[in-house]
Amino acid sequence: MPCTNDILEEINMLIRFSQSSDHQGLKVHHDVAAPELVNSTQRLFDKKLITLFDGGYLTPLGHEAADKAHALLNILDSGK
């Protein structure tokens, strides 16, 4: 399955969360954030990867997804 723009936006949102701390969350301000960011955050919440519709913290499943996203990016970026 090829990556859709929605999936890419969700991956980009996931990798914004800190890998080093479970106590650092994110807040997406709906009145100033780009619509794509707002929508991807809502989709991650709907998929139970983050705790709030506007960010919050990663859930256990969200941590797993973010870790794998970071790992994939590290592998793909190692060829530079």
Helices and strands as residue ranges (DSSP letters): H 5-14, E 26-27, H 35-46, E 50-52, E 55-58, H 60-77
